[in-house]
Amino acid sequence: MSQDVVELEGLEPDAVEDEALAQIVDQMWESYFAASEPFLPSFEPLEVTGDVLCASVGITGARPGLVTVTVPRAAGRSLAAVLLSEDGDLDDEDVYDALGEVANIIGGNVKALVPDAGALGLPAIAAAPPLPRTGSRCAARLDAVWQGHPVSFVVWLAGSAATAPATEV
Amino acid sequence: MKALVVDDSRVMRQIVIRTLRQAGFDWVDVVQAENGREGFEAVRAEQPDIVLSDWNMPEASGYEMLQNLRASGQDVPFGFVTSEGSEDMREKAAAAGALFLIAKPFTPDAFAAALAPVLGGGSAAAPAEVATAGRCVSESGTSPLPSNLAVRNLLSDLLGRDVEVSPGTPTAVGGAPGSAVGLYVDDRLRSSAVVVFDFALAAHAGAAIGLLPPGASEAALEDGELSAALRQNANEVLNIMASLFNVEGAPHLKLHAAYAPGEVLRPDVVEACTRTGSRLDLAVEVARYGKGKLSVVTL
């Protein structure tokens, strides 16, 4: 197998691509955040650093995957306030719950695109993005700015035999 | 009417409840549960008219809850509200007995279209394109109006009296002493027809079917109130009226709710009773008892 062939295989569309992820996020924003500030996709990857929250949901099956949503804690609080339609004091539980639900909605819709997917896990919240499993690759990514905060959505999928290991972590 | 909302996320329960309101179901009471086990218990304790449940939850999933409900003979209308809306999930949901699956993210329109057949009302536009669990809700046809003759024959057989019917005017609902109203649904719980008896006909038919003397209905007319026995009998007549709609090729209808004269009617039932178009308005006379009015509206 020549190097050229490997590169071509690496360019094959994966089950979930940036465009599909963007569509899913867009639909969710339209449904639940339309009344808030606009969601501005970024063409450059954005680094979410400092006091961050990351919600992730796993997908089991032939190609296990992980969907993550990473935001600064302050943005997590704003997301929860919009979803709950409550401006008052939100406790951490509400913020984790809201961010987890965002990850769950994205995860459920991503799972529908993955062939031979098994089950969708329950959302987990951490203070840093989880390390994806060995052999996973970043299948799709969407970075955006909302209320001045960076928001990052990433879909990790275990590489299949047909995909090149170029972006493996 | 009562809806049970089951989701482990408080945020999502709030969104579901808010969306119910936005979809026009602001007259529905809502109770909540946090997982499939609590939801199962809440169905027994609260007797909701519909369950809206997440699929993926700790302790017991919505799917397990639905299976447990059906295994224990509970046939409460059940719909999933879940982030997983693939064909596989819809088929699995339908096979387990779910009426529909609403995929997250959802809009008030999706709620209105999926729930109006169960709850009635709502602000649904034509629900033709709504993908429910497994199939489309607009499949079956509407019920035909019965003929004057069919109404006469049924009442005559049922009451054991000669009955005369002639073209009449719409029977009013609301006000005092009010009218008896039956709401009929098909086997997917869609509101499909209403029958209205004015107060006099409810009294006369209730007395005749119960073999009570004509004095019983005359007394009710004087009091402006039906006795418990007459109310129950009138409901029984409304129940049997369902057979008017059950003709070959039409959806099978059954009485879903009977409202006694003076009882507060659901707004969508009032709307159905006063709808123009597919309706039959009759003046009815039950021999030896008296005259009244009857309206049939198919939806």
Boltz contact constraints between the chains, C-beta under 6 A:
constraints:
  - contact:
      token1: [A, 27]
      token2: [B, 105]
      max_distance: 6.0
  - contact:
      token1: [A, 28]
      token2: [B, 105]
      max_distance: 6.0
  - contact:
      token1: [A, 31]
      token2: [B, 105]
      max_distance: 6.0
  - contact:
      token1: [A, 31]
      token2: [B, 107]
      max_distance: 6.0
  - contact:
      token1: [A, 83]
      token2: [B, 11]
      max_distance: 6.0
  - contact:
      token1: [A, 84]
      token2: [B, 11]
      max_distance: 6.0
  - contact:
      token1: [A, 84]
      token2: [B, 14]
      max_distance: 6.0
  - contact:
      token1: [A, 97]
      token2: [B, 9]
      max_distance: 6.0
  - contact:
      token1: [A, 97]
      token2: [B, 10]
      max_distance: 6.0
  - contact:
      token1: [A, 97]
      token2: [B, 11]
      max_distance: 6.0
  - contact:
      token1: [A, 98]
      token2: [B, 11]
      max_distance: 6.0
  - contact:
      token1: [A, 101]
      token2: [B, 9]
      max_distance: 6.0
  - contact:
      token1: [A, 101]
      token2: [B, 11]
      max_distance: 6.0
  - contact:
      token1: [A, 101]
      token2: [B, 12]
      max_distance: 6.0
  - contact:
      token1: [A, 104]
      token2: [B, 83]
      max_distance: 6.0
  - contact:
      token1: [A, 105]
      token2: [B, 83]
      max_distance: 6.0
  - contact:
      token1: [A, 105]
      token2: [B, 104]
      max_distance: 6.0
  - contact:
      token1: [A, 105]
      token2: [B, 105]
      max_distance: 6.0
  - contact:
      token1: [A, 108]
      token2: [B, 83]
      max_distance: 6.0
  - contact:
      token1: [A, 108]
      token2: [B, 84]
      max_distance: 6.0
  - contact:
      token1: [A, 112]
      token2: [B, 86]
      max_distance: 6.0
  - contact:
      token1: [A, 120]
      token2: [B, 56]
      max_distance: 6.0
